[in-house]
Amino acid sequence: MEIVILIIVLWYTGLFFQTFFLHRYAAHQTFTMPPLGEKISFVLTWIFQGPNYLSAYGYGVMHRMHHAYADTEKDPHSPKYDKNLFAMMWRTKNMYQDINKRRIKIAEEFTRNVPQWEWFDKIAGSKISRLIWGSLYVLFFYTFATAWWQWLLLPVAFLMAPIHGVIINWFAHIYGYVNFKVKDTSKNLLPFDFLMMGEGYHNNHHKNANRSNFGGIRWHEIDPTFLIMKFIDFLGLIKIKKTDVDFIRDK
């Protein structure tokens, strides 16, 4: 039971900081927070993503490129230009590393105001850090696993962030429904996105990337991350930016 609980905790905590900090803050800046809050978010992202840690800079820049070049040859991840999801994952990994290690020249529009904490990223994203987190996961499984099948969940723990990425970048561009006609293949994956905490409302998000609430177009589109953000905003720890966009879905 402890193993299943661990996977659930890692799934939703890692996913929350991916969508809250890396996506809605670093890439799209749908809210503001003080410098201390930003630093705490860096640390919590490292704690909850563990060996899957993603840099706010690498993620933010790559995601902005995804929106600018969605479903074209320049898109860092698109089912239209990759033969299978493994090919897409590999290309995404290479692009992320090229961006994060400054191996390629990036236009200013993609890097402007993306949060950076270089020395922390070097530590959190290092091989030593990933090895330590991986060893802790193995130790946890060794201590609490009570059946052989539970060890099958260990690769899920090691690859949590890539799995999250595949669900949205691959499946949410192939399956689902659309509220809006956009220039790409983005779709809303689930009517109520309990699985991806609002990230699955991908078509809504591609209609207006700067909207903090990814759901809210249909009555059943509840964005769990946005609800948590509203509470954090109420506490005064962040400030959600107001948008003048009032969506009416396409008929």
N, C-alpha and C positions, 0 to 999 in steps of 0.2 A: 504493500500500500504506500509506503514511503517513497518508492521509486516513481509511482504514478503521480503522487502529489508533487514531487520535485519537477517532473516534466511539465505539469500544468503551471506551476509557479514560474518556471523558466520561460515557458511559452508566453504567458501574458505579461510578465514584468519586462522581459526583453522586448516584446512587441510594443508595450506602452512607451518605453523610452525611444524606440525606433520611430514611432509615429508622432509622439509628443515633441521630442527634442530634435532628432535628426531630420524628420520630415517637415513638421509644421513650423518648427522654429528655425533650424539651420537653413533648410532649403527655401522655405516660403515666407518665413518671418510673419506668420499670422498673429503673433503676439510678441510682446516685449517682456523682459524680466531684467532685474538688476544683475550686475557682474557676479555677485556672490551666487545668485540662483543659477547662472549659467555654469559656473565652476562646479557647483553641486550636481548639476545635470550631467556634466561630463563624467564625474566620479560614479554616479549611480548607473549611468549607461554601461560603464566598465564592469561594475559589480554584477549587474543583472544580465548583461550579454556575455560576460566571461570570455571564453576563448573565441566567441563570435564578435568581439568588440569591433565596432565600426566608427571611424573618425567622422566627426561632424563636418569637417572640411571635405573629405573625400566623398562622403555620401551626399552632402548638400550640392556640391558642384556637379556630380554625376546626375543627380536627380533633375537639376535645372536643365541639363543637356537633354535628358529624356523628354521633358516637356517641349523643349524647343524643336527637337528632331523626331518626335514620336512617330514610330512606324516608318522611318526612312532608313537609309543605309548608315546614317550618322547616329542613329539611336543606340545608346549603350546596351539596350536589351529590348528585342522585339521578336515575337514569334514569326513575323513576316520575313525576317532576314537570318533566322537561325534554324537549322534543320531539326533540332530537338531541344528539349529544355536543358539538357546537359551542356550542349554547345553554347546555349545562351548564358548559362551560369558561368562557364569558363571565360567567355568574352567579357561578361560583367566584372568578374574578378580581375582580369587583366586591366580593364579600363579603370577600375577603382584604384588599383595599385599605381598605375601610371599617373593618375591625378594626384593621389595622396603623396607620392614620392616626387612630385613635380618633374616627371620625366617627359611630359608633353606640354606644349604651350596652350593655355586656355584663355579664351576671350574674357575681358573684364566683366562683361554682363553676367557671366556664370560664377565669378568669384567675389563679386561685390558684397561686402558685409557678411560673408559667411563666417561664422565663429571659428576661431582657431586657438588651440592651446598646444603648441607644437611639442614642447618637452613632455607633456602628459601623454600625448598621442604616441610618442616614441616608446614610452614605457608600457602603456596600456595595449598597444598594438604589437608589441615585441614578441618574438618567438618564446622568450623566457616566460612572459606573462601568460601566453596561451598554453604553454606546457604546464605551468603551475595550476591554472584553472582546470586543464584537462586531467591532471593528476588528482585534483580534489574531487572531480566528478567520478573518476574511476574508484577512488577510495570510498565515496558515498555508495556507489553501486555494490562494491565488495562488502560493505558493512550491512546494507539493508536489503539487497536482492534476496528474494526467497524462492524464485522460480527462474528457470533458464530463459523463459521468454522475456523476462524483464531486461535482460542484457541487450535485447534487440532495440531497446529504447536509448541505449547509450549513444549510437550514431546520431539520433535525433537531437540529443543534448549538444553534441559537438557541432552539428550543422544547423542549429536553430535559425540563425539569421539568413543563410542561403535558402532554407525552406520557406521562410516568410517571403523572401524576395521572389521565389518561383511562383508562389500562389498568386501574387499580384501581377508580376511582370509577364508571366506566361498565361496562366489560366484566366486572369481577369481581362486578358486581351483576346480570349477565345470563347469563353462561356459566360452566360449571364444575360442581363437585359439592359436596355439603354433608356435613359430619360431624355437625352439630348443628342442631336446630330452634331458630331465633331469630326475633325479631319483625321482621326485615328481610330483604332479598333477597340478603344477602352470600353469596358462594360462594368456594370454593377454585378458583383459575383453572387451576393445573397440578399434576399429581401430584408432580413434582419441580420446584421453582420456581427454575430456573437463570436465568430471565429477570429476575425482580424481587427476587431475593435474600431471599425469604421473605415479602415484602409480598403475594404472590399467595395466601397462605393466609388469605384475608380472612374466610371463615366461622369458622375457628378463632379469629381475632383478635376478631371481634365476640362470640364466646361469652364470652371473658374478655379485655378490653382491657389489663389490667394484667399479663398473662403475657408475660415477656420472650422466650420461645421461641414463635414463631408456628406452627411445625410440630410434629412429634413425636407426632401423634395416630395416624397410620398409619405403617407401617415406611418408606414411601417419602417421607414428608414431612420433608425435610431443609431446615432454615432456615440458609442460608449466613451471614447476618448474625449469628445467634445464636452460631454456631461462632466467628466472629471476636470477638464480645463475650466469649465464654468465655476466649479467649486473652488479651484485654486485661485481663480480670478477674484471670487468673492472674498477669499482670505487676504487678498492684496499682494499675493506673491508673484503674480503675473498680470499683464494687462492685455486682454484680447482686443485686437484691432477691429474696429467697426467697418463693415463694407456696405456699400450702397446697392449691392446686387440683390435683387429680389427675383428668384428663379420662378419661372413658369415652364414646366416641362413640355417638351414637344408632344404634339398630339399624334 
